[in-house]
Amino acid sequence: METRDISQVLLEQNAEYRSLYEQHRSLEGRLEELSSRLYLSDSEKVEEVTLKKKKLALKDKMQAMRNQHHG
């Protein structure tokens, strides 16, 4: 099964995976909003770094769940 297929199955059947996915998308939206600005305040720069770290951690958790589901 391909990663995309596994992700779809998990989105449909696993509430934890779905929650992680929704959080990841939410962070992605906020990061896009921040990146569209010409200048970021110091607090926005800190927020951007923090959001990137959280997004990566979510991505890692989702990948681990896909790996577990696959094998």
WOPE-V429231 format. One record per pair of residues at least 12 apart in sequence whose ideal C-beta (glycine too) atoms are under 7 Angstrom apart, sorted by sequence separation. I is the first residue (numbers start at 1). J is the second residue. D is the distance in whole Angstrom. If there is no record, write none. Layout:
i & j & d
I & J & D
I & J & D
This chain:
i & j & d
34 & 48 & 5
31 & 48 & 7
31 & 51 & 5
30 & 51 & 6
31 & 52 & 7
27 & 51 & 5
31 & 55 & 7
27 & 54 & 6
28 & 55 & 7
27 & 55 & 4
24 & 55 & 6
24 & 58 & 4
23 & 58 & 6
24 & 59 & 6
20 & 58 & 5
24 & 62 & 7
20 & 61 & 6
21 & 62 & 7
20 & 62 & 5
17 & 62 & 6
17 & 65 & 5
10 & 65 & 6
10 & 66 & 7
7 & 66 & 6
10 & 69 & 6
6 & 66 & 5
3 & 66 & 6
6 & 69 & 5
6 & 70 & 6
1 & 70 & 6
